[in-house]
Amino acid sequence: MASILDDVLRFALRGRYPQVVPPVKTIDKNTGKIFDQKVPSPEQKTLTKEMAKIQKLINEGEYEPFFDVSKRFDVDRTKYPEAAAPNQTLDIMPAKPDTIAKYEKMYGGPEAFKNLQEAYLKGLDIPDSDKWYFMGQLEKEFIDEYGSGTGEKMFKKMFADSMASWTGGMDPTANLRAATFENFMNFKKSGLPEAANQYPYPIGGRFLSTNVKQAQKLRNQGGLIDPKTNPKRFNFSTNFLGAGDRSTMDEQMSRIAFGGNVPAPGTYGLSEKPVHKLADKFGTEPREAQGVMWHGGTGKTGKPMIQFVNEAIERTSKITGLTPKEVVKGMVKGSIPVFGLTAAASMPQNMQTDLLNYMQRR
């Protein structure tokens, strides 16, 4: 595949994201208010076209995945106290019996339970709808890089918790991009941009500003996600850490069950209970049941999270010219998706001069 990225930009993107240009003043057609609208930079436009070409080849299977999806395996939950502990979200429910009864009927009444069961049975017929949360292969890369003990801590912080803090309103691809962007900013010892229009391509999402606040809140709390006040994110993180006795109840799961939105505050346990009931019925874990239901209810092609990581590795390898192994090393060090600050150091001297001139012009 012929690339439209010149070598100078390719080397530059090993150490930074595409250029962000100042926003433009725009009038909201609905409210009439003026706001700062993000506009694509020339670099973003070029990269967007290149990403589309790379993704087309990925979708057609024209690449060698770094991780063998057929050999994916789970993380050992006993290494993570939050995951090893018993379910901490099932008891999140209202205090009043009438309110409990209302939401039990909404989330797990005959119609909702029927919808969830049908979604599960449909999901069973979708290849790779199972073992969605199995991330042992990626965890091993962290352990190989940092050593036992520290490797697990870094995997939790940089993957499981970071994914959880950015998950609101994002599909897995966007979720992974945002999570790794935060890792890169941490790697640079930089804070997150305050305004959504200052985030570089391809970082985005419906609730970007909300997710930014969640990421900053998590950082201020020393990396701890409170299961009582943030149950969805807590379960999402610990599901990646090997905890199968809980389920992540998101917007899609609510739509599948009762055509609604996310569980109402203080009712998360009631929304989770029907999934546990179905898991018991079919002899599986709540985490596994939820993943299969999600695929069956949405009709999406089965694609475990480790495959989304594979695709991120391939895109980054093709964009930067780094090998997939170098990309993975950059990922676990916190330089995804631009993988490190080594552009100039890895170039011939004459190319270093060209890069400096190029960046000054930009």
Disulfide bonds with the S-S distance in Angstrom:
none
